[in-house]
Amino acid sequence: MSDQTADDQTSESVAAESDKAAANNVRPMDRAKKKAAAVVGDAREKFQRAAGEAGERFQQASAQAQEEIRERSRRAREAARERYQVTSAQLQDGYAKVRKDVDYMVDDVNDFVRQKPGVSILIAAGAGFLLGLLFRPRRYRD
C-alpha cells in the first residue's frame, strides 16, 4: 500500500508542478531546462570541489615524497661520507705501515752494504746480468 501512496504523492507532485508552471505562465520545457541547468551547476560545483581536494591531496603526497627522497638522500650521503672516512683512515694506516717496513728494509740493505761491500757488488752485478738476460731483444734467425 505504501507503493501506491508513493505513486499518488508523485502524481500529486507532478500535478502541482504543472499547476505552478501554468500559473506562472512558464512552459514545462523551460522549467525542465532550468532544473537541468541547476543540476548541471550543482554537479559542476561538486566536481570542482572534488578536483580541488584531489589536487590538494596530490600536492601533500608529492611534498611527502619529496621529503622522503631528501631524507634518504641525506642518509645515503652520511653513509658514504662515513665509509669514505673509514676507508681513508685504513689506507693512511696501511701506507704508514708499508712506509715503515720499506724504511726498515732500506736500513737493513744499507747496513749489509756497509758490512760487506764486495758481496754487495757481486749481488748487484748478478742481478743486473739476470735482468739483462730477461729483457734483451730476441733475434730470430730464419
C-alpha positions in Angstrom: 0.0 0.0 0.0 2.9 2.3 0.6 3.9 1.9 -3.1 0.5 3.2 -4.1 0.7 6.2 -1.8 4.2 7.0 -3.1 2.8 6.9 -6.7 -0.1 9.0 -5.6 2.3 11.5 -4.0 4.5 11.6 -7.1 1.4 12.1 -9.3 0.2 14.9 -7.0 3.8 16.4 -7.1 3.8 16.4 -10.8 0.3 17.9 -11.0 1.3 20.6 -8.5 4.3 21.4 -10.6 2.2 21.6 -13.7 -0.3 23.8 -11.9 2.5 26.1 -10.7 4.0 26.3 -14.2 0.6 27.1 -15.7 0.0 29.7 -13.0 3.4 31.3 -13.6 2.8 31.2 -17.4 6.1 29.1 -17.7 6.2 26.3 -20.1 7.1 22.9 -18.8 10.1 22.7 -21.2 11.5 25.9 -19.8 11.0 24.7 -16.3 12.8 21.4 -17.1 15.7 23.4 -18.7 16.1 25.4 -15.5 16.1 22.3 -13.4 18.6 20.6 -15.7 20.8 23.8 -15.6 20.6 23.8 -11.8 21.5 20.1 -11.6 24.4 20.6 -14.0 25.6 23.6 -12.0 25.5 21.5 -8.8 27.4 18.7 -10.5 30.0 21.1 -11.8 30.4 22.6 -8.3 30.8 19.2 -6.7 33.3 18.2 -9.5 35.3 21.3 -9.0 35.3 20.8 -5.2 36.4 17.1 -5.6 39.1 18.1 -8.2 40.4 20.8 -5.8 40.5 18.3 -2.9 42.2 15.7 -5.2 44.8 18.4 -6.2 45.5 19.2 -2.5 45.9 15.5 -1.7 48.3 15.1 -4.6 50.3 18.1 -3.5 50.5 16.7 0.0 51.6 13.3 -1.3 54.1 15.0 -3.6 55.5 17.0 -0.7 55.8 13.9 1.5 57.5 12.0 -1.3 60.0 14.9 -1.8 60.7 15.0 1.9 61.3 11.2 2.0 63.6 11.4 -1.0 65.6 14.2 0.7 65.8 12.2 3.9 67.0 9.1 2.1 69.5 11.2 0.1 70.8 12.7 3.3 71.2 9.3 4.9 73.0 7.9 1.9 75.3 11.0 1.8 76.1 10.5 5.5 76.8 6.7 5.0 79.1 7.4 2.0 80.9 10.1 4.0 81.4 7.7 6.9 82.6 4.9 4.6 85.0 7.3 2.9 86.4 8.4 6.3 86.9 4.8 7.4 88.5 3.8 4.2 90.7 6.8 4.1 91.9 6.1 7.7 92.6 2.5 6.8 94.6 3.5 3.7 96.6 6.0 5.7 97.3 3.4 8.3 98.3 0.9 5.6 100.5 3.4 3.9 102.2 4.3 7.2 102.9 0.6 7.8 104.3 0.0 4.3 106.4 3.1 4.6 107.8 1.9 7.9 108.6 -1.5 6.5 110.3 -0.1 3.5 112.3 2.2 5.7 113.4 -0.8 7.8 114.3 -2.7 4.7 116.4 0.2 3.3 118.2 0.5 6.6 118.9 -3.3 6.5 120.3 -3.1 3.0 122.4 -0.1 3.9 123.8 -1.9 6.9 124.5 -5.0 4.7 126.3 -2.9 2.1 128.5 -1.2 4.7 129.4 -4.5 6.3 130.0 -6.5 3.1 130.7 -4.2 0.2 132.3 -6.9 -2.1 129.4 -9.2 -1.7 127.0 -6.4 -2.4 128.8 -5.6 -5.7 128.6 -9.2 -6.8 124.9 -9.4 -5.9 124.2 -6.2 -7.8 126.2 -7.5 -10.9 124.4 -10.8 -10.8 121.0 -9.1 -10.6 122.0 -6.8 -13.5 123.1 -9.8 -15.6 119.8 -11.7 -14.9 117.7 -8.6 -15.8 119.8 -8.1 -18.9 119.0 -11.7 -20.0 115.3 -11.3 -19.3 114.9 -8.0 -21.1 117.3 -8.3 -24.0 115.9 -8.2 -27.5 115.5 -11.6 -29.1 116.7 -12.1 -32.6 115.1 -14.7 -34.6 117.0 -16.4 -37.3 115.3 -17.7 -40.4 
